[in-house]
Amino acid sequence: MNQCKHPRVQIVSRDEDTEYVECLECGDVFESSEFKDMAIEERAQSEEA
């Protein structure tokens, strides 16, 4: 099963210091900081390969 890489996201909510985004492909909602962490991990894994 392929995991969604969240290629397109939109901001759905903002708190005082937190921003939430939704993936337009799979519908997952998560903090934007998590999205940035996912991108960093993906780059690190591709560099190791």
JOHU-V797601 format. One record per residue. N is the residue number from 0. SS is DSSP state (H for helix, E for strand, L for the rest). PHI is phi in whole degrees, -180 to 180 (999 if undefined). OMEGA is omega as a letter, one per 30 degrees, with the letter a starting at -180 (NA if undefined). Layout:
BEGIN
<<N	SS	PHI	OMEGA> <N	SS	PHI	OMEGA>>
END
This chain:
BEGIN
<<0	L	999	a> <1	L	-79	l> <2	L	-90	a> <3	L	-66	l> <4	L	-93	l> <5	L	51	a> <6	L	-70	l> <7	L	-131	l> <8	E	-130	l> <9	E	-135	l> <10	E	-73	a> <11	E	-114	a> <12	E	-161	l> <13	E	-133	l> <14	L	-101	l> <15	L	-57	a> <16	L	-131	a> <17	L	-130	l> <18	E	-121	a> <19	E	-111	l> <20	E	-124	l> <21	E	-120	l> <22	E	-75	a> <23	L	-77	l> <24	L	-88	a> <25	L	-112	l> <26	L	90	l> <27	L	-64	l> <28	E	-117	a> <29	E	-157	l> <30	E	-70	a> <31	H	-62	l> <32	H	-64	l> <33	H	-64	a> <34	H	-63	l> <35	H	-65	l> <36	H	-63	l> <37	H	-62	a> <38	H	-65	l> <39	H	-64	l> <40	H	-62	a> <41	H	-65	l> <42	H	-64	a> <43	H	-63	a> <44	H	-68	a> <45	H	-72	l> <46	H	-73	a> <47	H	-72	a> <48	L	-74	NA>>
END
